[in-house]
Amino acid sequence: MNGLWKPRVLGAWKLPATGPAIVAVNHSHNIDGPMVMGVSPRPTHFLIKKEAFVGPLGSFLTGIGQLKVDRVSADRAAITDALGVLDNGGVLGIFPEGTRGEGDFASLRAGLAYFAVRSGAPIVPVAVLGSSDRPGRLIKALPPLRSRVDVVFGDPFDAGDGSGRRTRRALDEATERIQKQLTSHLENARRLTGR
């Protein structure tokens, strides 16, 4: 990442140094995940759509510990693998919106709340800014080479209400709390970086 772009990383120290954690990353460009993986102070295992696991890229992603997920149905293997990362004290990376979009955390899927409430792991919001500002001249699908991309880590927070409940209602309430925290972090990150 440092060879192709100029990442500016703010608040990486906020990611707990040990124990399970979930990084919740906004997703507006296909380099957002690799950028976070490249600058994170700890190895991060992202849930990545199964369509990306083809040919040499699939072998590479598996080799660096990324997790294949079927976004169409409830993928029990992916859920087990993700919970395994957290049970082993690792960092799980999630794009809470489920797919690339505006990257504004406007609509969250329930997966993030499920993993956070089920595991008790804190969520660390991460905002990637500048990856989708403008296309590159050489490769239109990528940001311009040597352009600045900001990666802003936020304060960890717990998604649950402390009751330990895992009901549908508890997950819905956790999703609302998560959305407020992520949206607030994104606004703060934009102010901090001037983007």
C-alpha positions as CSV (number, residue, x, y, z in Angstrom):
1,M,0.0,0.0,0.0
2,N,2.8,2.4,0.8
3,G,4.4,1.7,-2.5
4,L,1.4,2.6,-4.6
5,W,-0.4,5.2,-2.5
6,K,0.4,7.5,0.4
7,P,-1.7,6.2,3.3
8,R,-2.1,8.4,6.3
9,V,-3.0,6.3,9.3
10,L,-4.6,7.9,12.3
11,G,-5.5,6.3,15.6
12,A,-4.2,2.8,14.8
13,W,-3.2,2.6,18.5
14,K,-6.9,2.4,19.3
15,L,-7.1,-1.2,18.0
16,P,-6.6,-3.3,21.2
17,A,-3.1,-4.9,21.1
18,T,-4.4,-8.3,22.2
19,G,-7.6,-10.2,22.4
20,P,-10.5,-10.4,20.0
21,A,-11.7,-7.3,18.1
22,I,-13.8,-6.5,15.1
23,V,-12.9,-3.8,12.7
24,A,-15.9,-2.3,10.9
25,V,-14.8,-0.6,7.8
26,N,-16.8,1.7,5.4
27,H,-16.6,0.4,1.8
28,S,-16.6,2.7,-1.1
29,H,-13.8,1.3,-3.2
30,N,-12.2,-2.2,-3.8
31,I,-8.9,-1.1,-2.2
32,D,-10.5,-0.4,1.2
33,G,-10.0,-3.9,2.6
34,P,-6.4,-4.3,1.3
35,M,-5.6,-0.8,2.6
36,V,-6.8,-1.7,6.1
37,M,-5.0,-5.1,6.0
38,G,-1.8,-3.3,4.9
39,V,-1.8,-0.6,7.6
40,S,-3.4,-2.4,10.6
41,P,-1.1,-3.0,13.5
42,R,-2.5,-6.5,13.8
43,P,-3.3,-9.2,11.2
44,T,-6.9,-8.8,10.1
45,H,-9.1,-11.6,8.7
46,F,-11.8,-10.1,6.4
47,L,-15.0,-11.7,5.4
48,I,-14.8,-11.5,1.6
49,K,-17.4,-12.5,-1.0
50,K,-16.8,-15.9,-2.4
51,E,-16.7,-14.6,-6.0
52,A,-13.3,-13.1,-5.3
53,F,-11.8,-16.5,-4.5
54,V,-10.9,-17.5,-8.1
55,G,-7.6,-18.6,-9.6
56,P,-4.4,-17.3,-8.1
57,L,-6.2,-14.5,-6.2
58,G,-8.3,-17.1,-4.3
59,S,-5.2,-19.0,-3.3
60,F,-3.5,-15.8,-2.2
61,L,-6.6,-14.7,-0.1
62,T,-6.8,-18.1,1.6
63,G,-3.1,-18.1,2.2
64,I,-3.2,-14.7,4.1
65,G,-6.1,-15.9,6.2
66,Q,-9.1,-14.2,4.5
67,L,-12.5,-15.8,4.9
68,K,-14.8,-16.7,2.0
69,V,-18.5,-15.9,2.5
70,D,-21.6,-16.5,0.4
71,R,-23.5,-13.3,0.7
72,V,-26.7,-14.8,-0.8
73,S,-27.5,-17.3,2.0
74,A,-26.6,-17.9,5.6
75,D,-23.1,-19.3,5.2
76,R,-22.6,-21.5,8.3
77,A,-18.9,-22.3,7.3
78,A,-18.1,-18.6,7.1
79,I,-19.9,-17.9,10.4
80,T,-18.0,-20.7,12.1
81,D,-14.7,-19.4,10.6
82,A,-15.3,-15.8,11.7
83,L,-16.3,-16.9,15.2
84,G,-13.1,-19.0,15.3
85,V,-11.0,-16.0,14.5
86,L,-12.5,-14.2,17.5
87,D,-12.4,-17.2,19.8
88,N,-8.6,-17.4,19.1
89,G,-8.2,-13.7,20.0
90,G,-7.8,-12.5,16.4
91,V,-9.1,-9.5,14.5
92,L,-12.1,-9.9,12.3
93,G,-12.7,-7.4,9.5
94,I,-16.2,-6.7,8.3
95,F,-17.8,-4.3,5.8
96,P,-21.1,-3.8,7.7
97,E,-22.9,-2.6,4.6
98,G,-22.2,-5.9,3.0
99,T,-21.1,-4.5,-0.3
100,R,-19.4,-1.5,-1.9
101,G,-21.5,1.6,-2.0
102,E,-21.3,5.2,-0.7
103,G,-19.3,4.1,2.3
104,D,-21.4,6.1,4.7
105,F,-22.7,3.3,6.9
106,A,-26.3,4.2,5.8
107,S,-27.6,0.7,5.8
108,L,-26.1,-2.0,7.9
109,R,-26.6,-5.8,7.6
110,A,-27.1,-7.8,10.8
111,G,-23.9,-9.7,10.6
112,L,-21.7,-7.2,12.4
113,A,-24.2,-7.1,15.4
114,Y,-24.4,-10.9,15.5
115,F,-20.6,-11.4,15.6
116,A,-20.2,-8.6,18.2
117,V,-23.0,-9.7,20.5
118,R,-22.2,-13.4,20.1
119,S,-18.4,-13.0,20.8
120,G,-18.4,-10.0,23.1
121,A,-15.5,-8.6,21.1
122,P,-15.3,-4.8,20.9
123,I,-15.9,-3.1,17.6
124,V,-13.3,-0.7,16.3
125,P,-14.8,1.7,13.6
126,V,-12.4,2.4,10.7
127,A,-13.0,5.0,8.0
128,V,-11.1,4.8,4.7
129,L,-11.3,8.2,3.0
130,G,-9.9,9.2,-0.4
131,S,-10.0,5.9,-2.1
132,S,-12.9,6.8,-4.3
133,D,-12.4,10.6,-4.7
134,R,-11.2,10.3,-8.3
135,P,-10.1,7.6,-10.8
136,G,-6.4,7.1,-11.6
137,R,-5.1,8.1,-15.0
138,L,-3.3,4.8,-15.7
139,I,-5.8,2.4,-14.2
140,K,-9.3,3.9,-13.9
141,A,-10.5,1.2,-11.4
142,L,-7.9,2.4,-8.9
143,P,-7.2,5.7,-7.1
144,P,-4.4,7.7,-8.7
145,L,-1.0,6.3,-7.8
146,R,0.8,8.1,-5.0
147,S,-2.5,9.9,-3.9
148,R,-3.3,10.2,-0.2
149,V,-5.7,7.7,1.3
150,D,-6.7,8.3,5.0
151,V,-7.4,5.4,7.3
152,V,-8.8,6.6,10.6
153,F,-9.3,4.1,13.5
154,G,-11.9,5.0,16.1
155,D,-12.5,4.2,19.7
156,P,-13.5,0.6,20.5
157,F,-17.0,0.1,21.8
158,D,-19.3,-2.8,22.8
159,A,-22.4,-3.5,20.7
160,G,-24.4,-5.3,23.3
161,D,-26.4,-3.8,26.1
162,G,-24.6,-5.9,28.8
163,S,-27.5,-8.3,29.2
164,G,-25.9,-11.1,27.1
165,R,-29.2,-11.5,25.2
166,R,-28.9,-12.8,21.7
167,T,-32.5,-12.5,20.6
168,R,-33.7,-10.9,17.4
169,R,-34.7,-7.8,19.2
170,A,-31.3,-7.6,21.0
171,L,-29.5,-7.8,17.6
172,D,-31.8,-5.1,16.1
173,E,-31.1,-2.8,19.1
174,A,-27.3,-3.6,18.8
175,T,-27.5,-2.8,15.0
176,E,-29.0,0.6,15.8
177,R,-26.3,1.4,18.4
178,I,-23.6,0.3,16.0
179,Q,-25.0,2.4,13.2
180,K,-24.9,5.5,15.4
181,Q,-21.3,4.9,16.5
182,L,-20.1,4.2,13.0
183,T,-21.8,7.2,11.6
184,S,-20.4,9.4,14.3
185,H,-16.9,8.1,13.7
186,L,-17.2,8.7,10.0
187,E,-18.3,12.3,10.6
188,N,-15.3,12.8,13.1
189,A,-12.9,11.2,10.6
190,R,-14.1,13.6,7.8
191,R,-13.6,16.6,10.1
192,L,-10.2,15.4,11.3
193,T,-8.9,14.8,7.7
194,G,-10.7,17.6,6.0
195,R,-12.4,15.2,3.5
